Amino acid sequence: MTRHSPAQDPESLDRFVAAQDRAYAVALSELERGRKESHWMWFIFPQLRGLGQSAMSHLYGIADRDEARRYLAHPLLGPRLVACAQAVLAHDDRSAEAIFGTIDAGKLRSSATLFAVDGPTVFTTILDTFFDGRPCPVTARRLHA
C-alpha cells in the first residue's frame, strides 16, 4: 500500500488545505479583480476526480458526493469555497470565459454543478448566471449514476 503525506493523500482534505495555504489569498484577490491569472483552479474550485487527465486534477479531484459534503462542511475549505464563488458572482456583467479563460470556465461549471447538489445556493446562482442554468452534463451524470 502506498503511503502519502496528508498533503499528498488523494483521500484526505488536508491536500486542499496545504495547497490553499500557498495560494488562497492570491486566488481570492484575482477573483475579486475579475481575472484569474495564476494556477490554482484545481484546489480552489475542485471538480469530480476523473474529469481531467493531469496529476493535479487527480490529486485535487473530489471522489464523490460524500467527499463534496465533507469539503463544504470543513471549517476552512467550505467558507473559502463560498467566498470565492461570491467573488465570481460580483462580476455577473462578464462571462465565465472572460474571468477564467475557456478551459477553467468549464472547470468552474463542473465545480458549481458538484457543489450545487448539496451546497448553498451560491453554486446554483453561478450556474444560472454564467451557464444559463445548465449544469455540467458529465458531472451531473456521474453524481446521479
Biotite code that builds the C-alpha atoms (Angstrom):
import biotite.structure as struc

atoms = struc.array([
    struc.Atom([0.000, 0.000, 0.000], chain_id="A", res_id=1, res_name="MET", atom_name="CA", element="C"),
    struc.Atom([1.342, 3.420, -0.958], chain_id="A", res_id=2, res_name="THR", atom_name="CA", element="C"),
    struc.Atom([1.509, 5.872, 1.926], chain_id="A", res_id=3, res_name="ARG", atom_name="CA", element="C"),
    struc.Atom([1.104, 9.574, 1.280], chain_id="A", res_id=4, res_name="HIS", atom_name="CA", element="C"),
    struc.Atom([1.669, 12.576, 3.481], chain_id="A", res_id=5, res_name="SER", atom_name="CA", element="C"),
    struc.Atom([-1.701, 14.161, 4.348], chain_id="A", res_id=6, res_name="PRO", atom_name="CA", element="C"),
    struc.Atom([-0.950, 16.995, 1.903], chain_id="A", res_id=7, res_name="ALA", atom_name="CA", element="C"),
    struc.Atom([-0.500, 14.483, -0.946], chain_id="A", res_id=8, res_name="GLN", atom_name="CA", element="C"),
    struc.Atom([-3.136, 11.919, 0.059], chain_id="A", res_id=9, res_name="ASP", atom_name="CA", element="C"),
    struc.Atom([-5.921, 11.888, -2.542], chain_id="A", res_id=10, res_name="PRO", atom_name="CA", element="C"),
    struc.Atom([-8.298, 10.690, 0.189], chain_id="A", res_id=11, res_name="GLU", atom_name="CA", element="C"),
    struc.Atom([-7.580, 13.491, 2.701], chain_id="A", res_id=12, res_name="SER", atom_name="CA", element="C"),
    struc.Atom([-8.994, 17.015, 2.651], chain_id="A", res_id=13, res_name="LEU", atom_name="CA", element="C"),
    struc.Atom([-5.632, 18.123, 4.054], chain_id="A", res_id=14, res_name="ASP", atom_name="CA", element="C"),
    struc.Atom([-4.378, 18.150, 0.465], chain_id="A", res_id=15, res_name="ARG", atom_name="CA", element="C"),
    struc.Atom([-6.630, 21.144, -0.211], chain_id="A", res_id=16, res_name="PHE", atom_name="CA", element="C"),
    struc.Atom([-5.669, 22.937, 2.987], chain_id="A", res_id=17, res_name="VAL", atom_name="CA", element="C"),
    struc.Atom([-1.964, 22.577, 2.182], chain_id="A", res_id=18, res_name="ALA", atom_name="CA", element="C"),
    struc.Atom([-2.411, 23.809, -1.400], chain_id="A", res_id=19, res_name="ALA", atom_name="CA", element="C"),
    struc.Atom([-4.622, 26.711, -0.355], chain_id="A", res_id=20, res_name="GLN", atom_name="CA", element="C"),
    struc.Atom([-2.166, 27.793, 2.337], chain_id="A", res_id=21, res_name="ASP", atom_name="CA", element="C"),
    struc.Atom([0.101, 28.845, -0.511], chain_id="A", res_id=22, res_name="ARG", atom_name="CA", element="C"),
    struc.Atom([-2.466, 30.219, -2.962], chain_id="A", res_id=23, res_name="ALA", atom_name="CA", element="C"),
    struc.Atom([-5.830, 31.145, -1.431], chain_id="A", res_id=24, res_name="TYR", atom_name="CA", element="C"),
    struc.Atom([-5.105, 34.854, -0.889], chain_id="A", res_id=25, res_name="ALA", atom_name="CA", element="C"),
    struc.Atom([-3.843, 35.175, -4.468], chain_id="A", res_id=26, res_name="VAL", atom_name="CA", element="C"),
    struc.Atom([-6.852, 33.303, -5.857], chain_id="A", res_id=27, res_name="ALA", atom_name="CA", element="C"),
    struc.Atom([-9.358, 35.403, -3.941], chain_id="A", res_id=28, res_name="LEU", atom_name="CA", element="C"),
    struc.Atom([-7.596, 38.613, -4.978], chain_id="A", res_id=29, res_name="SER", atom_name="CA", element="C"),
    struc.Atom([-7.670, 37.586, -8.638], chain_id="A", res_id=30, res_name="GLU", atom_name="CA", element="C"),
    struc.Atom([-11.356, 36.684, -8.380], chain_id="A", res_id=31, res_name="LEU", atom_name="CA", element="C"),
    struc.Atom([-12.147, 39.997, -6.718], chain_id="A", res_id=32, res_name="GLU", atom_name="CA", element="C"),
    struc.Atom([-10.409, 41.746, -9.635], chain_id="A", res_id=33, res_name="ARG", atom_name="CA", element="C"),
    struc.Atom([-12.381, 39.607, -12.093], chain_id="A", res_id=34, res_name="GLY", atom_name="CA", element="C"),
    struc.Atom([-9.494, 37.854, -13.823], chain_id="A", res_id=35, res_name="ARG", atom_name="CA", element="C"),
    struc.Atom([-7.824, 34.539, -12.988], chain_id="A", res_id=36, res_name="LYS", atom_name="CA", element="C"),
    struc.Atom([-4.133, 34.853, -13.787], chain_id="A", res_id=37, res_name="GLU", atom_name="CA", element="C"),
    struc.Atom([-2.300, 32.102, -11.889], chain_id="A", res_id=38, res_name="SER", atom_name="CA", element="C"),
    struc.Atom([-2.654, 28.357, -11.418], chain_id="A", res_id=39, res_name="HIS", atom_name="CA", element="C"),
    struc.Atom([-4.959, 27.367, -8.572], chain_id="A", res_id=40, res_name="TRP", atom_name="CA", element="C"),
    struc.Atom([-8.206, 26.200, -10.145], chain_id="A", res_id=41, res_name="MET", atom_name="CA", element="C"),
    struc.Atom([-7.842, 22.524, -9.124], chain_id="A", res_id=42, res_name="TRP", atom_name="CA", element="C"),
    struc.Atom([-7.829, 23.162, -5.393], chain_id="A", res_id=43, res_name="PHE", atom_name="CA", element="C"),
    struc.Atom([-9.957, 26.317, -5.169], chain_id="A", res_id=44, res_name="ILE", atom_name="CA", element="C"),
    struc.Atom([-12.872, 25.100, -7.334], chain_id="A", res_id=45, res_name="PHE", atom_name="CA", element="C"),
    struc.Atom([-12.420, 21.310, -7.292], chain_id="A", res_id=46, res_name="PRO", atom_name="CA", element="C"),
    struc.Atom([-14.373, 19.044, -9.583], chain_id="A", res_id=47, res_name="GLN", atom_name="CA", element="C"),
    struc.Atom([-15.055, 15.327, -9.615], chain_id="A", res_id=48, res_name="LEU", atom_name="CA", element="C"),
    struc.Atom([-11.994, 13.125, -9.920], chain_id="A", res_id=49, res_name="ARG", atom_name="CA", element="C"),
    struc.Atom([-11.671, 11.642, -13.378], chain_id="A", res_id=50, res_name="GLY", atom_name="CA", element="C"),
    struc.Atom([-12.888, 14.647, -15.358], chain_id="A", res_id=51, res_name="LEU", atom_name="CA", element="C"),
    struc.Atom([-9.333, 15.795, -16.041], chain_id="A", res_id=52, res_name="GLY", atom_name="CA", element="C"),
    struc.Atom([-6.317, 13.748, -17.049], chain_id="A", res_id=53, res_name="GLN", atom_name="CA", element="C"),
    struc.Atom([-3.494, 15.565, -15.249], chain_id="A", res_id=54, res_name="SER", atom_name="CA", element="C"),
    struc.Atom([-1.845, 14.530, -11.999], chain_id="A", res_id=55, res_name="ALA", atom_name="CA", element="C"),
    struc.Atom([-3.161, 17.762, -10.437], chain_id="A", res_id=56, res_name="MET", atom_name="CA", element="C"),
    struc.Atom([-6.737, 17.025, -11.457], chain_id="A", res_id=57, res_name="SER", atom_name="CA", element="C"),
    struc.Atom([-6.407, 13.547, -9.968], chain_id="A", res_id=58, res_name="HIS", atom_name="CA", element="C"),
    struc.Atom([-4.856, 14.709, -6.698], chain_id="A", res_id=59, res_name="LEU", atom_name="CA", element="C"),
    struc.Atom([-7.378, 17.503, -6.211], chain_id="A", res_id=60, res_name="TYR", atom_name="CA", element="C"),
    struc.Atom([-10.365, 15.690, -7.678], chain_id="A", res_id=61, res_name="GLY", atom_name="CA", element="C"),
    struc.Atom([-13.332, 15.098, -5.384], chain_id="A", res_id=62, res_name="ILE", atom_name="CA", element="C"),
    struc.Atom([-14.148, 11.389, -5.190], chain_id="A", res_id=63, res_name="ALA", atom_name="CA", element="C"),
    struc.Atom([-17.924, 11.580, -4.768], chain_id="A", res_id=64, res_name="ASP", atom_name="CA", element="C"),
    struc.Atom([-20.857, 13.416, -3.175], chain_id="A", res_id=65, res_name="ARG", atom_name="CA", element="C"),
    struc.Atom([-19.761, 12.338, 0.291], chain_id="A", res_id=66, res_name="ASP", atom_name="CA", element="C"),
    struc.Atom([-16.361, 13.983, -0.116], chain_id="A", res_id=67, res_name="GLU", atom_name="CA", element="C"),
    struc.Atom([-18.051, 17.078, -1.591], chain_id="A", res_id=68, res_name="ALA", atom_name="CA", element="C"),
    struc.Atom([-20.262, 17.294, 1.512], chain_id="A", res_id=69, res_name="ARG", atom_name="CA", element="C"),
    struc.Atom([-17.206, 16.944, 3.761], chain_id="A", res_id=70, res_name="ARG", atom_name="CA", element="C"),
    struc.Atom([-15.445, 19.681, 1.783], chain_id="A", res_id=71, res_name="TYR", atom_name="CA", element="C"),
    struc.Atom([-18.414, 22.031, 2.241], chain_id="A", res_id=72, res_name="LEU", atom_name="CA", element="C"),
    struc.Atom([-18.615, 21.197, 5.962], chain_id="A", res_id=73, res_name="ALA", atom_name="CA", element="C"),
    struc.Atom([-14.876, 21.706, 6.535], chain_id="A", res_id=74, res_name="HIS", atom_name="CA", element="C"),
    struc.Atom([-14.366, 24.785, 8.761], chain_id="A", res_id=75, res_name="PRO", atom_name="CA", element="C"),
    struc.Atom([-11.784, 26.318, 6.405], chain_id="A", res_id=76, res_name="LEU", atom_name="CA", element="C"),
    struc.Atom([-12.476, 24.885, 2.954], chain_id="A", res_id=77, res_name="LEU", atom_name="CA", element="C"),
    struc.Atom([-16.252, 25.356, 2.919], chain_id="A", res_id=78, res_name="GLY", atom_name="CA", element="C"),
    struc.Atom([-16.206, 29.076, 3.769], chain_id="A", res_id=79, res_name="PRO", atom_name="CA", element="C"),
    struc.Atom([-13.322, 29.678, 1.361], chain_id="A", res_id=80, res_name="ARG", atom_name="CA", element="C"),
    struc.Atom([-15.196, 27.977, -1.479], chain_id="A", res_id=81, res_name="LEU", atom_name="CA", element="C"),
    struc.Atom([-18.295, 30.067, -0.813], chain_id="A", res_id=82, res_name="VAL", atom_name="CA", element="C"),
    struc.Atom([-16.215, 33.272, -0.586], chain_id="A", res_id=83, res_name="ALA", atom_name="CA", element="C"),
    struc.Atom([-14.581, 32.517, -3.927], chain_id="A", res_id=84, res_name="CYS", atom_name="CA", element="C"),
    struc.Atom([-17.954, 31.742, -5.509], chain_id="A", res_id=85, res_name="ALA", atom_name="CA", element="C"),
    struc.Atom([-19.333, 35.033, -4.205], chain_id="A", res_id=86, res_name="GLN", atom_name="CA", element="C"),
    struc.Atom([-16.304, 36.878, -5.585], chain_id="A", res_id=87, res_name="ALA", atom_name="CA", element="C"),
    struc.Atom([-17.034, 35.404, -9.019], chain_id="A", res_id=88, res_name="VAL", atom_name="CA", element="C"),
    struc.Atom([-20.671, 36.485, -8.798], chain_id="A", res_id=89, res_name="LEU", atom_name="CA", element="C"),
    struc.Atom([-19.589, 40.078, -8.201], chain_id="A", res_id=90, res_name="ALA", atom_name="CA", element="C"),
    struc.Atom([-18.643, 40.055, -11.902], chain_id="A", res_id=91, res_name="HIS", atom_name="CA", element="C"),
    struc.Atom([-22.030, 38.981, -13.236], chain_id="A", res_id=92, res_name="ASP", atom_name="CA", element="C"),
    struc.Atom([-21.647, 41.503, -16.066], chain_id="A", res_id=93, res_name="ASP", atom_name="CA", element="C"),
    struc.Atom([-18.856, 39.361, -17.569], chain_id="A", res_id=94, res_name="ARG", atom_name="CA", element="C"),
    struc.Atom([-18.745, 35.834, -18.919], chain_id="A", res_id=95, res_name="SER", atom_name="CA", element="C"),
    struc.Atom([-17.054, 32.959, -17.118], chain_id="A", res_id=96, res_name="ALA", atom_name="CA", element="C"),
    struc.Atom([-14.701, 32.723, -20.096], chain_id="A", res_id=97, res_name="GLU", atom_name="CA", element="C"),
    struc.Atom([-13.684, 36.380, -19.660], chain_id="A", res_id=98, res_name="ALA", atom_name="CA", element="C"),
    struc.Atom([-12.901, 35.765, -15.979], chain_id="A", res_id=99, res_name="ILE", atom_name="CA", element="C"),
    struc.Atom([-11.295, 32.319, -16.204], chain_id="A", res_id=100, res_name="PHE", atom_name="CA", element="C"),
    struc.Atom([-10.481, 31.527, -19.818], chain_id="A", res_id=101, res_name="GLY", atom_name="CA", element="C"),
    struc.Atom([-12.288, 28.789, -21.719], chain_id="A", res_id=102, res_name="THR", atom_name="CA", element="C"),
    struc.Atom([-10.772, 25.728, -20.047], chain_id="A", res_id=103, res_name="ILE", atom_name="CA", element="C"),
    struc.Atom([-11.103, 26.965, -16.475], chain_id="A", res_id=104, res_name="ASP", atom_name="CA", element="C"),
    struc.Atom([-14.623, 28.266, -17.149], chain_id="A", res_id=105, res_name="ALA", atom_name="CA", element="C"),
    struc.Atom([-15.520, 24.639, -17.860], chain_id="A", res_id=106, res_name="GLY", atom_name="CA", element="C"),
    struc.Atom([-13.915, 23.618, -14.574], chain_id="A", res_id=107, res_name="LYS", atom_name="CA", element="C"),
    struc.Atom([-15.954, 26.284, -12.770], chain_id="A", res_id=108, res_name="LEU", atom_name="CA", element="C"),
    struc.Atom([-19.128, 24.853, -14.309], chain_id="A", res_id=109, res_name="ARG", atom_name="CA", element="C"),
    struc.Atom([-18.145, 21.340, -13.202], chain_id="A", res_id=110, res_name="SER", atom_name="CA", element="C"),
    struc.Atom([-17.306, 22.530, -9.689], chain_id="A", res_id=111, res_name="SER", atom_name="CA", element="C"),
    struc.Atom([-20.524, 24.529, -9.345], chain_id="A", res_id=112, res_name="ALA", atom_name="CA", element="C"),
    struc.Atom([-22.511, 21.506, -10.551], chain_id="A", res_id=113, res_name="THR", atom_name="CA", element="C"),
    struc.Atom([-20.803, 19.299, -7.963], chain_id="A", res_id=114, res_name="LEU", atom_name="CA", element="C"),
    struc.Atom([-21.378, 21.637, -5.028], chain_id="A", res_id=115, res_name="PHE", atom_name="CA", element="C"),
    struc.Atom([-24.867, 22.807, -6.059], chain_id="A", res_id=116, res_name="ALA", atom_name="CA", element="C"),
    struc.Atom([-26.263, 19.344, -5.296], chain_id="A", res_id=117, res_name="VAL", atom_name="CA", element="C"),
    struc.Atom([-25.760, 19.564, -1.523], chain_id="A", res_id=118, res_name="ASP", atom_name="CA", element="C"),
    struc.Atom([-24.410, 23.068, -1.009], chain_id="A", res_id=119, res_name="GLY", atom_name="CA", element="C"),
    struc.Atom([-25.650, 26.606, -0.607], chain_id="A", res_id=120, res_name="PRO", atom_name="CA", element="C"),
    struc.Atom([-27.493, 28.388, -3.402], chain_id="A", res_id=121, res_name="THR", atom_name="CA", element="C"),
    struc.Atom([-24.403, 30.353, -4.462], chain_id="A", res_id=122, res_name="VAL", atom_name="CA", element="C"),
    struc.Atom([-23.413, 27.422, -6.690], chain_id="A", res_id=123, res_name="PHE", atom_name="CA", element="C"),
    struc.Atom([-26.807, 27.271, -8.403], chain_id="A", res_id=124, res_name="THR", atom_name="CA", element="C"),
    struc.Atom([-26.533, 31.026, -8.846], chain_id="A", res_id=125, res_name="THR", atom_name="CA", element="C"),
    struc.Atom([-23.178, 30.561, -10.601], chain_id="A", res_id=126, res_name="ILE", atom_name="CA", element="C"),
    struc.Atom([-24.792, 28.058, -12.962], chain_id="A", res_id=127, res_name="LEU", atom_name="CA", element="C"),
    struc.Atom([-27.731, 30.404, -13.578], chain_id="A", res_id=128, res_name="ASP", atom_name="CA", element="C"),
    struc.Atom([-25.577, 33.499, -14.049], chain_id="A", res_id=129, res_name="THR", atom_name="CA", element="C"),
    struc.Atom([-22.733, 32.176, -16.173], chain_id="A", res_id=130, res_name="PHE", atom_name="CA", element="C"),
    struc.Atom([-24.053, 28.973, -17.762], chain_id="A", res_id=131, res_name="PHE", atom_name="CA", element="C"),
    struc.Atom([-27.736, 29.723, -18.468], chain_id="A", res_id=132, res_name="ASP", atom_name="CA", element="C"),
    struc.Atom([-28.720, 27.444, -15.587], chain_id="A", res_id=133, res_name="GLY", atom_name="CA", element="C"),
    struc.Atom([-27.207, 24.409, -17.298], chain_id="A", res_id=134, res_name="ARG", atom_name="CA", element="C"),
    struc.Atom([-25.105, 22.129, -15.096], chain_id="A", res_id=135, res_name="PRO", atom_name="CA", element="C"),
    struc.Atom([-22.106, 20.274, -16.451], chain_id="A", res_id=136, res_name="CYS", atom_name="CA", element="C"),
    struc.Atom([-23.712, 17.201, -18.049], chain_id="A", res_id=137, res_name="PRO", atom_name="CA", element="C"),
    struc.Atom([-20.788, 14.865, -17.316], chain_id="A", res_id=138, res_name="VAL", atom_name="CA", element="C"),
    struc.Atom([-20.647, 15.890, -13.652], chain_id="A", res_id=139, res_name="THR", atom_name="CA", element="C"),
    struc.Atom([-24.429, 15.629, -13.291], chain_id="A", res_id=140, res_name="ALA", atom_name="CA", element="C"),
    struc.Atom([-24.448, 12.170, -14.888], chain_id="A", res_id=141, res_name="ARG", atom_name="CA", element="C"),
    struc.Atom([-21.665, 10.904, -12.604], chain_id="A", res_id=142, res_name="ARG", atom_name="CA", element="C"),
    struc.Atom([-23.327, 12.323, -9.494], chain_id="A", res_id=143, res_name="LEU", atom_name="CA", element="C"),
    struc.Atom([-26.603, 10.608, -10.276], chain_id="A", res_id=144, res_name="HIS", atom_name="CA", element="C"),
    struc.Atom([-25.163, 7.307, -11.534], chain_id="A", res_id=145, res_name="ALA", atom_name="CA", element="C"),
])
